[in-house]
């Protein structure tokens, strides 16, 4: 259900996951993350408490295994580790309501930003990887807006890297530039931190 409806039809930024439609060769942390998100999506769409509970168990297991991956520098640089961090963030967004404190919910975005920096932006060259990086930059920008946080240099560096490969004349790109520029005006009205 998750692949058919969300990955294939709803969101172009998740086409990086299409290579994982079979369970052969999928790293454990990524398989658990995929299961957690898939079950959360099912629970969200059907109201199934069993799917919700099982998604939580898979999420906790995914956190444990991805934390193990992060202990090794080579594993931390792998594409699957970056994708796992993005999936854990998607899980948080599917399962948490908006009124809750937003800052803790953005920990996976911060983690994905750190992993992108660790890998090096030049390693993101293929279409699906560039789209996932674009999704991360948009997500991180929105996180900044929701937490009244200044858009940080890593987010801007991602945008500069992407500008070399994407159509910067498309409306979505221009709109995201507007979102990044709105932030300095909002800084006048409250305390901020940097993501």
N, C-alpha and C positions, 0 to 999 in steps of 0.2 A: 504494500500500500504506500509506504514512504517513497520508495523508488519510483513507482508508477505515477504517483500524484505530485509529489514534492520535487524530486530530483529531475524527472523527465518533463514535467509539464509546468510547474510553478516557478521554479527558480533556476535561471541559467548559471548562476554562480556555483551551483552544486554539481555540475556535470563532471567535476573531478572525481566524483564517487562512482561513476558508471563502470569504471574498471573493477569495482568490487561487487558486481552483481552476483558473482559466485563466491563462495566462501573459501575457495582454494587459494592458498598463499597470502591470505589477509592477516597482518600482524594482530596478535591477541588484543592489544589496547585499542586498535581500530575496529576490530570485530565487536568488541564490547561497547564501544562508543556508537557504532552503527545500530546495534541492537537497542541501546538505551534511547536513541533518538527515534528509531522506528517505532518502538513501543510507546514512547511519549506522544508521537504523532497519532498513533492508533487510539490511545486513551483520549487525546484531545478531540478527535473526530467522533468517537463512539461513546465517550463517557465511561469506559470500562475501568473499574477500580483495579481489577486484576492486571490489566496492561500497565496501568500507572505504577502499581507496586513493583511489578517486574522491571519496569523501566528504571525505577530508582535503584534497585539492586544492581542492574547492569551499569548504571551511572557510577555508583560507588566502586564497583570492580574496575571500571574503566579508569577512574581517577587513580586507583592504586597502581594499575599497570602502566599508565602513562607517566606517573611519577617515577616509576622504576626506569622507564626509557630516558627520562630527563637526567638521570644520574650519570649517564654515559654521553660524552660530548658527541660521539659519532651518531648514536641513536637519536639524540636531540636534533641533529641536523637533517634527519630523514624527512622526506615528504609526508610519510604516514603520520609522523609525530605532529607536524603542522596541521594536517587534516584532522587529526584527533582533537587538537585544541579547538579548532573551528566547530567540530561536532559537539563538543562539550558546551561551548557557548550557545549553539543552537538549542541544545537540550534545555539549558537554563531559560532561554527565551520562550520555549514552548511550555515550560512547567511553572514559571513564576508569573505572578500578577504584577501589573504596573505600579500599584501604590507602594509596593515594598521598596525598601532602601535599594537604590539602583547601584550604588558603588560596588558592593560585594558581587553583584551579578555580572560585573564587567571584568572579573579576574581572568576569565578565559580569553577575553579580547586582549588584555594586557599580555597574557602568556603567548598568544599567537603573534602579537607584534614583536615580542622578544625572540620568538623562534624564527620569524622572517628575517630579523636583523642578524641572528646567529648564522642562518643559512646563507645570507647575502642576497640582496635583491636581484643581483645579476643571475642568480640560479633560477629565477622565475621567468621563463621564456616562452613556454608553450601556452596555447590558447586557454585551456582549462585552468592551468596554474595562474595565469594572469587574471582570469575572471575571479578566481578565489581570492587573489590578492586585492582586486578591486572591491569585492564584497567585504573583505576585512577592512579596507580603508573607509568605506561607507559606514560600516557597522561601528568602527572606532569613532568616526566623526559624530555619528548619532549618539553614541555613548557620552561623548564630550558634551554635547548639547543637553542631554538629559541630566547630567551631573554638574552642569555649569562649570565645565572644565575647559581650560585652554587646549586647543588642538596642538598636539606635540610635534616635535621635529620628526620622529619616526613616521608619523602619519603623512606628513608633508613629503618626506623622502620617498615613501611608497608612491604617492601621487606623481612625483617627478619621474620616477622610474616608469610608471604606467603611461605617462604622457608620451613616451617614446613609441608605444605600441598600440594604443587605443585611439579611437576617433574622438579627438577632443572637441569636435564641433557638434557632437550629439547632445541632445537635450539633457540626458541623465548626467553627463560629465559636467555640463554647465551648471546644472542644479546643485550638484555636490560641491562645486566651487563656491556657489552662493552660500551653502550651509557652512563651509569653512570660513567664509568672510563674515558671516553673521556673528560668529563667536566673539570677536574683539568688542563689538558693540555691547554684548551682554555682560562682558567683564566689568563694565561700569556699575552694574547693579548688584553685585554681590561678591563674596569671596570665591576664589577658584583654586583649583589644583591642576596639575598637568598629568594627563594620561600617557 
